């Protein structure tokens, strides 16, 4: 699905955002101040690598953009599942390297929290729920490391719960807010990434680390960058 929000910038310079941490893969174009230009989304399934580049091509063509005008790339770093994050980050890093443009990583969870209007439950701090396998959930609060459900003292009346990709495992109100968060994710990614780029921040592509909800089987999440394998920390 493609949506158009604004005309391409007059100087032809634009930002690209990619996120593959949720079941909805996002490829978005925006101005250098983070205003969305166009968004392409698709249901992830198990075909990330098959659909991601065609989606990027449709985005660029549909919004009348040129890759030569790309000014920076924003990539969501999770938390998410192994396959989706691996494909999304690899694509973003390769584009940044090949085109010689700056790249910044942005926490998908942070962007999802930022995407929900604060007027919704303004009197209660938000609590984001993400799937961590078929029987566990990951809880994310602002400025707090992700935690497994068993590590969270639940008091629903004191929080605004937001649930993403958890049908049947969260309240209807939380799932509705999760849909709102996913709908606003492209704009939030662009906004957060644009702010970092405008401040002169740049990430080394080799050191942008995905945050997996569960480490890949057979891999030790404690392996560090200096040893050449960049797995994220295990939130457990």
Buried (B, 14 or more C-beta within 10 A) or exposed (E): EBEEBEEBBEEEBBBBBBBBBBBBBBBBBBBBEBBBBBBBBBEBEEEBBEBBEEBBEBBBEBBEBEEEEBBBBBBBBBBBBBBBBBBBBBBBBEBBEEEEBBBBBBBBBBBBBBBBEEEBBEEBEBBBBBBBEEEBBBBBBEEEEBBBBEEBEEEEEEBBBBBBBBEEBBEEBBBBBBEBBBBBBBBBBBBBBBBBBEEEEBBEBEEBBBBBBBBEEEEEBEEEEEEEEBBBEEBB
